Amino acid sequence: VELVDECNGCIAGTVAASRRVAGTRRVELEIGGERQRVEIELPVDHPAAQKSRVAFRPRRWKLFPAA
């Protein structure tokens, strides 16, 4: 993902969960009014904290059906 400060054409959400996997950090963000969740990978040293805001533009993605 490309992390951005300005949200022109980006996806922005609030950190709902975070976990470390190998050399990355997987962060679940709640986005939109229905608080849908998306998962992104960030560098381990990224300061994403619970309830903080993260804005990004996806470079590649996979879609999975809702459970």
C-alpha positions in Angstrom: 0.0 0.0 0.0 1.0 3.6 -0.4 0.4 5.5 2.8 -0.8 9.1 2.3 -1.4 12.2 4.4 -4.0 13.8 2.2 -7.0 11.7 1.3 -7.6 12.6 -2.3 -8.8 9.3 -3.8 -7.6 7.2 -0.9 -9.2 4.8 1.6 -9.0 6.0 5.2 -10.0 4.1 8.3 -9.5 3.7 12.1 -7.2 1.0 13.4 -9.4 -1.8 15.0 -6.7 -4.5 15.4 -3.0 -5.0 14.8 -0.7 -8.0 14.8 2.8 -8.8 13.9 3.4 -11.5 11.2 7.1 -12.2 10.3 8.6 -8.9 9.2 5.4 -7.0 8.8 2.5 -5.7 10.8 -1.0 -6.5 9.7 -3.5 -3.9 10.6 -7.3 -4.1 10.4 -9.0 -0.8 9.6 -12.7 0.0 10.0 -13.8 2.1 7.1 -17.1 3.8 6.1 -20.3 4.3 8.0 -20.9 0.6 8.4 -17.4 0.1 9.7 -16.4 -2.5 7.1 -13.0 -4.0 7.8 -10.0 -4.1 5.5 -6.6 -5.6 6.3 -3.4 -4.0 5.2 0.3 -4.7 5.7 2.6 -2.1 7.2 6.2 -2.0 8.1 6.8 -3.3 11.7 8.1 0.1 12.8 5.0 2.0 11.6 3.4 3.7 14.6 -0.2 2.6 13.9 -1.9 2.6 17.3 -5.4 1.4 18.3 -8.0 3.9 17.2 -5.5 6.0 15.2 -6.4 7.0 11.6 -4.5 5.5 8.6 -5.0 6.6 5.0 -3.8 4.6 2.0 -4.0 3.8 -1.7 -3.9 0.1 -2.6 -1.3 -0.9 -5.2 -2.7 -4.5 -5.4 -5.5 -6.2 -3.6 -7.6 -9.4 -3.2 -11.4 -9.4 -2.4 -12.9 -12.1 -0.2 -16.7 -12.7 0.3 -18.2 -11.5 3.5 -18.6 -14.3 6.1 
